[in-house]
Amino acid sequence: MSPMDRRQEILEVLRLRRYDTYANLAQEFGVSKETIRHDILALMCSNPIETVRGRHGGGVYMLGNCGSSNGSQKNAALNPRQIALLQELRKSLSGDNLEIMDSILDEFAS
């Protein structure tokens, strides 16, 4: 399983459970706790995730309305100023870059 696939699966798990430990996620995905920590850090950049320290290791919470299990997260990570900036930047793009920007705006700003 690629890191991207694993991270998507971790998101699905957190959407369902709302909380899990690093140790449990590491065991479930067959990787080290350090790998899970790296995955969580990457996911925190664009998802409402919070980590906590614990007596027997850390845990991970999915916060707020995190969207449905199909990956839709409308407005989950972008505020109005961020959306406005992306829409302004979009005007200077073309080709694949324009398609990527449109997909970002469709997913997070619609």
N, CA, C and O atoms as CSV, one atom per row, in Angstrom:
chain,resi,resn,atom,element,x,y,z
A,1,MET,N,N,0.845,-1.176,0.000
A,1,MET,CA,C,0.000,0.000,0.000
A,1,MET,C,C,0.890,1.240,0.000
A,1,MET,O,O,1.842,1.330,0.776
A,2,SER,N,N,0.583,2.168,-0.852
A,2,SER,CA,C,1.375,3.397,-0.930
A,2,SER,C,C,1.051,4.298,0.269
A,2,SER,O,O,-0.002,4.151,0.889
A,3,PRO,N,N,1.964,5.238,0.596
A,3,PRO,CA,C,1.667,6.171,1.690
A,3,PRO,C,C,0.369,6.947,1.455
A,3,PRO,O,O,-0.392,7.169,2.397
A,4,MET,N,N,0.108,7.359,0.219
A,4,MET,CA,C,-1.113,8.102,-0.073
A,4,MET,C,C,-2.354,7.243,0.190
A,4,MET,O,O,-3.327,7.712,0.780
A,5,ASP,N,N,-2.311,5.986,-0.253
A,5,ASP,CA,C,-3.433,5.073,-0.016
A,5,ASP,C,C,-3.624,4.833,1.479
A,5,ASP,O,O,-4.749,4.831,1.978
A,6,ARG,N,N,-2.512,4.632,2.188
A,6,ARG,CA,C,-2.583,4.392,3.632
A,6,ARG,C,C,-3.191,5.602,4.341
A,6,ARG,O,O,-4.021,5.447,5.237
A,7,ARG,N,N,-2.779,6.799,3.944
A,7,ARG,CA,C,-3.314,8.009,4.573
A,7,ARG,C,C,-4.813,8.152,4.323
A,7,ARG,O,O,-5.555,8.564,5.215
A,8,GLN,N,N,-5.252,7.819,3.132
A,8,GLN,CA,C,-6.688,7.869,2.843
A,8,GLN,C,C,-7.430,6.865,3.722
A,8,GLN,O,O,-8.508,7.165,4.235
A,9,GLU,N,N,-6.864,5.693,3.894
A,9,GLU,CA,C,-7.479,4.680,4.760
A,9,GLU,C,C,-7.497,5.140,6.219
A,9,GLU,O,O,-8.472,4.903,6.933
A,10,ILE,N,N,-6.427,5.793,6.661
A,10,ILE,CA,C,-6.376,6.324,8.029
A,10,ILE,C,C,-7.492,7.342,8.219
A,10,ILE,O,O,-8.162,7.338,9.252
A,11,LEU,N,N,-7.701,8.214,7.238
A,11,LEU,CA,C,-8.792,9.179,7.320
A,11,LEU,C,C,-10.142,8.485,7.454
A,11,LEU,O,O,-10.979,8.899,8.256
A,12,GLU,N,N,-10.352,7.447,6.680
A,12,GLU,CA,C,-11.612,6.703,6.752
A,12,GLU,C,C,-11.802,6.107,8.141
A,12,GLU,O,O,-12.897,6.163,8.700
A,13,VAL,N,N,-10.736,5.538,8.698
A,13,VAL,CA,C,-10.793,4.954,10.039
A,13,VAL,C,C,-11.144,6.033,11.061
A,13,VAL,O,O,-12.005,5.823,11.915
A,14,LEU,N,N,-10.485,7.179,10.977
A,14,LEU,CA,C,-10.740,8.251,11.937
A,14,LEU,C,C,-12.139,8.843,11.783
A,14,LEU,O,O,-12.747,9.258,12.770
A,15,ARG,N,N,-12.650,8.886,10.567
A,15,ARG,CA,C,-14.020,9.371,10.361
A,15,ARG,C,C,-15.021,8.461,11.054
A,15,ARG,O,O,-16.015,8.925,11.612
A,16,LEU,N,N,-14.755,7.177,11.015
A,16,LEU,CA,C,-15.657,6.207,11.634
A,16,LEU,C,C,-15.494,6.157,13.151
A,16,LEU,O,O,-16.483,6.164,13.884
A,17,ARG,N,N,-14.257,6.108,13.619
A,17,ARG,CA,C,-13.988,5.908,15.049
A,17,ARG,C,C,-13.900,7.207,15.834
A,17,ARG,O,O,-14.152,7.218,17.038
A,18,ARG,N,N,-13.546,8.299,15.171
A,18,ARG,CA,C,-13.348,9.614,15.764
A,18,ARG,C,C,-12.082,9.703,16.615
A,18,ARG,O,O,-11.551,10.801,16.782
A,19,TYR,N,N,-11.576,8.595,17.157
A,19,TYR,CA,C,-10.346,8.575,17.946
A,19,TYR,C,C,-9.685,7.218,17.783
A,19,TYR,O,O,-10.356,6.191,17.683
A,20,ASP,N,N,-8.356,7.232,17.759
A,20,ASP,CA,C,-7.594,5.985,17.793
A,20,ASP,C,C,-6.199,6.300,18.296
A,20,ASP,O,O,-5.800,7.464,18.347
A,21,THR,N,N,-5.460,5.272,18.668
A,21,THR,CA,C,-4.092,5.464,19.150
A,21,THR,C,C,-3.103,5.216,18.023
A,21,THR,O,O,-3.403,4.532,17.044
A,22,TYR,N,N,-1.918,5.789,18.185
A,22,TYR,CA,C,-0.848,5.534,17.220
A,22,TYR,C,C,-0.542,4.039,17.168
A,22,TYR,O,O,-0.376,3.471,16.088
A,23,ALA,N,N,-0.468,3.407,18.335
A,23,ALA,CA,C,-0.127,1.981,18.393
A,23,ALA,C,C,-1.146,1.137,17.653
A,23,ALA,O,O,-0.775,0.235,16.902
A,24,ASN,N,N,-2.436,1.420,17.855
A,24,ASN,CA,C,-3.469,0.647,17.182
A,24,ASN,C,C,-3.434,0.854,15.678
A,24,ASN,O,O,-3.559,-0.103,14.913
A,25,LEU,N,N,-3.265,2.097,15.252
A,25,LEU,CA,C,-3.183,2.370,13.814
A,25,LEU,C,C,-1.962,1.700,13.191
A,25,LEU,O,O,-2.042,1.153,12.091
A,26,ALA,N,N,-0.835,1.744,13.895
A,26,ALA,CA,C,0.385,1.103,13.386
A,26,ALA,C,C,0.164,-0.392,13.212
A,26,ALA,O,O,0.545,-0.965,12.192
A,27,GLN,N,N,-0.449,-1.020,14.201
A,27,GLN,CA,C,-0.714,-2.455,14.116
A,27,GLN,C,C,-1.695,-2.757,12.979
A,27,GLN,O,O,-1.487,-3.690,12.204
A,28,GLU,N,N,-2.742,-1.976,12.888
A,28,GLU,CA,C,-3.761,-2.203,11.861
A,28,GLU,C,C,-3.209,-2.070,10.448
A,28,GLU,O,O,-3.599,-2.824,9.556
A,29,PHE,N,N,-2.295,-1.109,10.236
A,29,PHE,CA,C,-1.765,-0.865,8.899
A,29,PHE,C,C,-0.418,-1.542,8.656
A,29,PHE,O,O,0.151,-1.423,7.571
A,30,GLY,N,N,0.094,-2.253,9.666
A,30,GLY,CA,C,1.334,-3.003,9.494
A,30,GLY,C,C,2.567,-2.138,9.291
A,30,GLY,O,O,3.477,-2.501,8.545
A,31,VAL,N,N,2.589,-0.983,9.965
A,31,VAL,CA,C,3.729,-0.068,9.879
A,31,VAL,C,C,4.128,0.344,11.296
A,31,VAL,O,O,3.461,-0.022,12.264
A,32,SER,N,N,5.197,1.091,11.410
A,32,SER,CA,C,5.655,1.541,12.726
A,32,SER,C,C,4.823,2.728,13.221
A,32,SER,O,O,4.145,3.399,12.443
A,33,LYS,N,N,4.892,2.969,14.541
A,33,LYS,CA,C,4.219,4.145,15.093
A,33,LYS,C,C,4.805,5.423,14.506
A,33,LYS,O,O,4.088,6.406,14.319
A,34,GLU,N,N,6.094,5.413,14.216
A,34,GLU,CA,C,6.734,6.587,13.613
A,34,GLU,C,C,6.157,6.873,12.222
A,34,GLU,O,O,5.951,8.033,11.863
A,35,THR,N,N,5.901,5.838,11.455
A,35,THR,CA,C,5.277,6.012,10.140
A,35,THR,C,C,3.885,6.614,10.295
A,35,THR,O,O,3.503,7.507,9.539
A,36,ILE,N,N,3.125,6.124,11.278
A,36,ILE,CA,C,1.796,6.673,11.533
A,36,ILE,C,C,1.904,8.138,11.945
A,36,ILE,O,O,1.089,8.960,11.525
A,37,ARG,N,N,2.901,8.474,12.761
A,37,ARG,CA,C,3.087,9.875,13.162
A,37,ARG,C,C,3.331,10.761,11.936
A,37,ARG,O,O,2.771,11.852,11.831
A,38,HIS,N,N,4.160,10.289,11.024
A,38,HIS,CA,C,4.421,11.049,9.792
A,38,HIS,C,C,3.137,11.182,8.963
A,38,HIS,O,O,2.852,12.249,8.419
A,39,ASP,N,N,2.376,10.103,8.872
A,39,ASP,CA,C,1.113,10.153,8.132
A,39,ASP,C,C,0.155,11.159,8.761
A,39,ASP,O,O,-0.478,11.943,8.053
A,40,ILE,N,N,0.049,11.140,10.077
A,40,ILE,CA,C,-0.858,12.049,10.770
A,40,ILE,C,C,-0.423,13.496,10.570
A,40,ILE,O,O,-1.261,14.367,10.337
A,41,LEU,N,N,0.872,13.758,10.657
A,41,LEU,CA,C,1.365,15.119,10.417
A,41,LEU,C,C,0.987,15.602,9.022
A,41,LEU,O,O,0.573,16.748,8.849
A,42,ALA,N,N,1.128,14.739,8.037
A,42,ALA,CA,C,0.752,15.104,6.669
A,42,ALA,C,C,-0.751,15.350,6.569
A,42,ALA,O,O,-1.181,16.293,5.905
A,43,LEU,N,N,-1.542,14.519,7.215
A,43,LEU,CA,C,-2.991,14.662,7.159
A,43,LEU,C,C,-3.480,15.904,7.902
A,43,LEU,O,O,-4.499,16.484,7.527
A,44,MET,N,N,-2.776,16.313,8.938
A,44,MET,CA,C,-3.178,17.478,9.723
A,44,MET,C,C,-3.117,18.773,8.903
A,44,MET,O,O,-3.766,19.760,9.251
A,45,CYS,N,N,-2.348,18.767,7.832
A,45,CYS,CA,C,-2.238,19.968,6.995
A,45,CYS,C,C,-3.549,20.326,6.310
A,45,CYS,O,O,-3.783,21.493,5.995
A,46,SER,N,N,-4.396,19.346,6.077
A,46,SER,CA,C,-5.626,19.631,5.332
A,46,SER,C,C,-6.867,18.961,5.923
A,46,SER,O,O,-7.905,18.885,5.265
A,47,ASN,N,N,-6.760,18.479,7.155
A,47,ASN,CA,C,-7.901,17.812,7.786
A,47,ASN,C,C,-8.008,18.236,9.239
A,47,ASN,O,O,-7.001,18.573,9.863
A,48,PRO,N,N,-9.227,18.222,9.790
A,48,PRO,CA,C,-9.422,18.626,11.179
A,48,PRO,C,C,-9.030,17.510,12.149
A,48,PRO,O,O,-9.881,16.821,12.711
A,49,ILE,N,N,-7.727,17.357,12.326
A,49,ILE,CA,C,-7.186,16.294,13.167
A,49,ILE,C,C,-6.374,16.923,14.296
A,49,ILE,O,O,-5.650,17.897,14.089
A,50,GLU,N,N,-6.507,16.356,15.482
A,50,GLU,CA,C,-5.733,16.803,16.634
A,50,GLU,C,C,-5.073,15.597,17.278
A,50,GLU,O,O,-5.660,14.516,17.336
A,51,THR,N,N,-3.862,15.780,17.758
A,51,THR,CA,C,-3.165,14.702,18.446
A,51,THR,C,C,-3.068,15.013,19.929
A,51,THR,O,O,-3.074,16.174,20.336
A,52,VAL,N,N,-2.977,13.958,20.733
A,52,VAL,CA,C,-2.839,14.107,22.176
A,52,VAL,C,C,-1.768,13.146,22.679
A,52,VAL,O,O,-1.557,12.072,22.116
A,53,ARG,N,N,-1.109,13.551,23.732
A,53,ARG,CA,C,-0.132,12.677,24.369
A,53,ARG,C,C,-0.867,11.838,25.398
A,53,ARG,O,O,-1.850,12.274,25.996
A,54,GLY,N,N,-0.375,10.636,25.588
A,54,GLY,CA,C,-0.994,9.760,26.571
A,54,GLY,C,C,0.043,9.018,27.380
A,54,GLY,O,O,1.222,8.977,27.028
A,55,ARG,N,N,-0.407,8.442,28.451
A,55,ARG,CA,C,0.466,7.688,29.341
A,55,ARG,C,C,1.125,6.512,28.621
A,55,ARG,O,O,2.277,6.171,28.891
A,56,HIS,N,N,0.389,5.907,27.716
A,56,HIS,CA,C,0.891,4.723,26.994
A,56,HIS,C,C,1.060,5.004,25.506
A,56,HIS,O,O,0.930,4.096,24.686
A,57,GLY,N,N,1.346,6.241,25.154
A,57,GLY,CA,C,1.500,6.622,23.758
A,57,GLY,C,C,0.438,7.625,23.376
A,57,GLY,O,O,-0.473,7.906,24.155
A,58,GLY,N,N,0.553,8.155,22.198
A,58,GLY,CA,C,-0.348,9.214,21.770
A,58,GLY,C,C,-1.582,8.712,21.079
A,58,GLY,O,O,-1.705,7.536,20.737
A,59,GLY,N,N,-2.502,9.643,20.882
A,59,GLY,CA,C,-3.733,9.339,20.191
A,59,GLY,C,C,-4.057,10.404,19.175
A,59,GLY,O,O,-3.431,11.464,19.140
A,60,VAL,N,N,-5.045,10.112,18.345
A,60,VAL,CA,C,-5.435,10.990,17.256
A,60,VAL,C,C,-6.953,11.140,17.273
A,60,VAL,O,O,-7.683,10.151,17.328
A,61,TYR,N,N,-7.426,12.401,17.224
A,61,TYR,CA,C,-8.853,12.712,17.171
A,61,TYR,C,C,-9.199,13.341,15.839
A,61,TYR,O,O,-8.434,14.144,15.304
A,62,MET,N,N,-10.347,12.978,15.305
A,62,MET,CA,C,-10.921,13.670,14.165
A,62,MET,C,C,-11.903,14.675,14.743
A,62,MET,O,O,-12.835,14.299,15.453
A,63,LEU,N,N,-11.700,15.944,14.444
A,63,LEU,CA,C,-12.507,17.013,15.014
A,63,LEU,C,C,-13.619,17.453,14.088
A,63,LEU,O,O,-13.536,17.271,12.873
A,64,GLY,N,N,-14.650,18.027,14.658
A,64,GLY,CA,C,-15.689,18.700,13.899
A,64,GLY,C,C,-16.357,17.849,12.846
A,64,GLY,O,O,-16.326,16.619,12.883
A,65,ASN,N,N,-16.970,18.557,11.895
A,65,ASN,CA,C,-17.648,17.911,10.784
A,65,ASN,C,C,-16.612,17.618,9.717
A,65,ASN,O,O,-16.186,18.518,8.993
A,66,CYS,N,N,-16.210,16.375,9.620
A,66,CYS,CA,C,-15.104,16.011,8.740
A,66,CYS,C,C,-15.564,15.465,7.405
A,66,CYS,O,O,-14.751,14.900,6.673
A,67,GLY,N,N,-16.813,15.606,7.061
A,67,GLY,CA,C,-17.270,15.138,5.757
A,67,GLY,C,C,-17.712,13.695,5.796
A,67,GLY,O,O,-17.633,13.036,6.833
A,68,SER,N,N,-18.170,13.217,4.683
A,68,SER,CA,C,-18.656,11.856,4.579
A,68,SER,C,C,-17.513,10.911,4.271
A,68,SER,O,O,-16.385,11.332,4.018
A,69,SER,N,N,-17.824,9.634,4.297
A,69,SER,CA,C,-16.785,8.639,4.069
A,69,SER,C,C,-16.329,8.571,2.621
A,69,SER,O,O,-15.379,7.848,2.320
A,70,ASN,N,N,-16.969,9.297,1.714
A,70,ASN,CA,C,-16.534,9.283,0.311
A,70,ASN,C,C,-15.427,10.296,0.040
A,70,ASN,O,O,-15.003,10.466,-1.103
A,71,GLY,N,N,-14.961,10.968,1.091
A,71,GLY,CA,C,-13.850,11.890,0.926
A,71,GLY,C,C,-14.264,13.328,0.732
A,71,GLY,O,O,-13.399,14.201,0.662
A,72,SER,N,N,-15.549,13.614,0.644
A,72,SER,CA,C,-15.998,14.988,0.458
A,72,SER,C,C,-15.797,15.769,1.739
A,72,SER,O,O,-16.250,15.357,2.807
A,73,GLN,N,N,-15.106,16.911,1.628
A,73,GLN,CA,C,-14.852,17.745,2.785
A,73,GLN,C,C,-15.065,19.204,2.416
A,73,GLN,O,O,-14.158,20.019,2.592
A,74,LYS,N,N,-16.202,19.541,1.927
A,74,LYS,CA,C,-16.476,20.901,1.501
A,74,LYS,C,C,-16.174,21.884,2.628
A,74,LYS,O,O,-16.662,21.736,3.748
A,75,ASN,N,N,-15.354,22.896,2.308
A,75,ASN,CA,C,-14.993,23.955,3.240
A,75,ASN,C,C,-14.310,23.452,4.509
A,75,ASN,O,O,-14.259,24.182,5.499
A,76,ALA,N,N,-13.790,22.244,4.508
A,76,ALA,CA,C,-13.184,21.680,5.702
A,76,ALA,C,C,-11.908,22.406,6.096
A,76,ALA,O,O,-11.603,22.496,7.285
A,77,ALA,N,N,-11.165,22.916,5.151
A,77,ALA,CA,C,-9.865,23.467,5.494
A,77,ALA,C,C,-9.627,24.882,4.980
A,77,ALA,O,O,-8.582,25.460,5.280
A,78,LEU,N,N,-10.538,25.455,4.229
A,78,LEU,CA,C,-10.297,26.764,3.626
A,78,LEU,C,C,-11.253,27.812,4.189
A,78,LEU,O,O,-12.458,27.582,4.292
A,79,ASN,N,N,-10.696,28.960,4.548
A,79,ASN,CA,C,-11.540,30.075,4.970
A,79,ASN,C,C,-11.784,30.976,3.756
A,79,ASN,O,O,-11.149,30.777,2.721
A,80,PRO,N,N,-12.679,31.956,3.851
A,80,PRO,CA,C,-13.012,32.797,2.682
A,80,PRO,C,C,-11.812,33.514,2.060
A,80,PRO,O,O,-11.756,33.663,0.839
A,81,ARG,N,N,-10.867,33.953,2.861
A,81,ARG,CA,C,-9.689,34.636,2.305
A,81,ARG,C,C,-8.823,33.666,1.501
A,81,ARG,O,O,-8.274,34.030,0.461
A,82,GLN,N,N,-8.705,32.436,1.988
A,82,GLN,CA,C,-7.937,31.432,1.251
A,82,GLN,C,C,-8.612,31.100,-0.069
A,82,GLN,O,O,-7.948,30.954,-1.095
A,83,ILE,N,N,-9.913,30.981,-0.042
A,83,ILE,CA,C,-10.665,30.695,-1.269
A,83,ILE,C,C,-10.481,31.820,-2.276
A,83,ILE,O,O,-10.253,31.568,-3.459
A,84,ALA,N,N,-10.580,33.062,-1.809
A,84,ALA,CA,C,-10.411,34.215,-2.697
A,84,ALA,C,C,-9.018,34.225,-3.328
A,84,ALA,O,O,-8.867,34.511,-4.515
A,85,LEU,N,N,-8.015,33.914,-2.531
A,85,LEU,CA,C,-6.648,33.871,-3.061
A,85,LEU,C,C,-6.505,32.784,-4.121
A,85,LEU,O,O,-5.919,33.023,-5.177
A,86,LEU,N,N,-7.027,31.607,-3.853
A,86,LEU,CA,C,-6.942,30.522,-4.837
A,86,LEU,C,C,-7.687,30.887,-6.123
A,86,LEU,O,O,-7.220,30.580,-7.220
A,87,GLN,N,N,-8.822,31.528,-5.992
A,87,GLN,CA,C,-9.570,31.937,-7.183
A,87,GLN,C,C,-8.795,32.980,-7.982
A,87,GLN,O,O,-8.840,32.977,-9.213
A,88,GLU,N,N,-8.089,33.869,-7.296
A,88,GLU,CA,C,-7.258,34.866,-7.991
A,88,GLU,C,C,-6.080,34.180,-8.689
A,88,GLU,O,O,-5.774,34.489,-9.841
A,89,LEU,N,N,-5.431,33.266,-8.004
A,89,LEU,CA,C,-4.303,32.539,-8.605
A,89,LEU,C,C,-4.753,31.697,-9.798
A,89,LEU,O,O,-3.998,31.515,-10.754
A,90,ARG,N,N,-5.960,31.194,-9.741
A,90,ARG,CA,C,-6.506,30.364,-10.806
A,90,ARG,C,C,-6.464,31.072,-12.156
A,90,ARG,O,O,-6.274,30.432,-13.190
A,91,LYS,N,N,-6.639,32.380,-12.147
A,91,LYS,CA,C,-6.680,33.171,-13.382
A,91,LYS,C,C,-5.378,33.090,-14.175
A,91,LYS,O,O,-5.381,33.281,-15.391
A,92,SER,N,N,-4.265,32.808,-13.495
A,92,SER,CA,C,-2.966,32.755,-14.168
A,92,SER,C,C,-2.578,31.343,-14.600
A,92,SER,O,O,-1.485,31.144,-15.131
A,93,LEU,N,N,-3.440,30.373,-14.386
A,93,LEU,CA,C,-3.109,28.978,-14.683
A,93,LEU,C,C,-3.708,28.510,-16.003
A,93,LEU,O,O,-4.641,29.111,-16.535
A,94,SER,N,N,-3.142,27.417,-16.516
A,94,SER,CA,C,-3.691,26.789,-17.713
A,94,SER,C,C,-3.350,25.299,-17.676
A,94,SER,O,O,-2.544,24.858,-16.857
A,95,GLY,N,N,-3.963,24.543,-18.560
A,95,GLY,CA,C,-3.659,23.122,-18.703
A,95,GLY,C,C,-3.901,22.322,-17.437
A,95,GLY,O,O,-4.902,22.511,-16.745
A,96,ASP,N,N,-2.961,21.416,-17.141
A,96,ASP,CA,C,-3.076,20.540,-15.976
A,96,ASP,C,C,-3.157,21.328,-14.675
A,96,ASP,O,O,-3.902,20.958,-13.768
A,97,ASN,N,N,-2.391,22.415,-14.579
A,97,ASN,CA,C,-2.415,23.211,-13.356
A,97,ASN,C,C,-3.801,23.823,-13.110
A,97,ASN,O,O,-4.255,23.897,-11.968
A,98,LEU,N,N,-4.460,24.253,-14.171
A,98,LEU,CA,C,-5.806,24.793,-14.041
A,98,LEU,C,C,-6.779,23.698,-13.591
A,98,LEU,O,O,-7.639,23.941,-12.744
A,99,GLU,N,N,-6.646,22.512,-14.150
A,99,GLU,CA,C,-7.501,21.395,-13.756
A,99,GLU,C,C,-7.303,21.044,-12.291
A,99,GLU,O,O,-8.270,20.784,-11.576
A,100,ILE,N,N,-6.050,21.034,-11.840
A,100,ILE,CA,C,-5.763,20.741,-10.442
A,100,ILE,C,C,-6.371,21.801,-9.537
A,100,ILE,O,O,-7.000,21.476,-8.530
A,101,MET,N,N,-6.185,23.065,-9.891
A,101,MET,CA,C,-6.749,24.146,-9.082
A,101,MET,C,C,-8.267,24.044,-9.040
A,101,MET,O,O,-8.868,24.230,-7.982
A,102,ASP,N,N,-8.895,23.751,-10.171
A,102,ASP,CA,C,-10.350,23.599,-10.197
A,102,ASP,C,C,-10.800,22.461,-9.292
A,102,ASP,O,O,-11.819,22.570,-8.610
A,103,SER,N,N,-10.037,21.364,-9.285
A,103,SER,CA,C,-10.415,20.241,-8.427
A,103,SER,C,C,-10.277,20.614,-6.949
A,103,SER,O,O,-11.087,20.190,-6.125
A,104,ILE,N,N,-9.267,21.396,-6.618
A,104,ILE,CA,C,-9.093,21.863,-5.227
A,104,ILE,C,C,-10.262,22.758,-4.828
A,104,ILE,O,O,-10.851,22.594,-3.759
A,105,LEU,N,N,-10.584,23.700,-5.696
A,105,LEU,CA,C,-11.696,24.608,-5.407
A,105,LEU,C,C,-13.024,23.859,-5.339
A,105,LEU,O,O,-13.855,24.150,-4.478
A,106,ASP,N,N,-13.232,22.898,-6.238
A,106,ASP,CA,C,-14.468,22.105,-6.202
A,106,ASP,C,C,-14.579,21.332,-4.901
A,106,ASP,O,O,-15.654,21.275,-4.303
A,107,GLU,N,N,-13.486,20.739,-4.459
A,107,GLU,CA,C,-13.521,19.889,-3.275
A,107,GLU,C,C,-13.615,20.686,-1.982
A,107,GLU,O,O,-14.345,20.293,-1.072
A,108,PHE,N,N,-12.893,21.794,-1.882
A,108,PHE,CA,C,-12.786,22.494,-0.607
A,108,PHE,C,C,-13.498,23.834,-0.542
A,108,PHE,O,O,-13.618,24.400,0.544
A,109,ALA,N,N,-13.973,24.363,-1.659
A,109,ALA,CA,C,-14.520,25.721,-1.629
A,109,ALA,C,C,-15.918,25.849,-2.199
A,109,ALA,O,O,-16.440,26.960,-2.278
A,110,SER,N,N,-16.533,24.765,-2.593
A,110,SER,CA,C,-17.875,24.839,-3.197
A,110,SER,C,C,-18.945,24.903,-2.132
A,110,SER,O,O,-20.132,24.969,-2.452
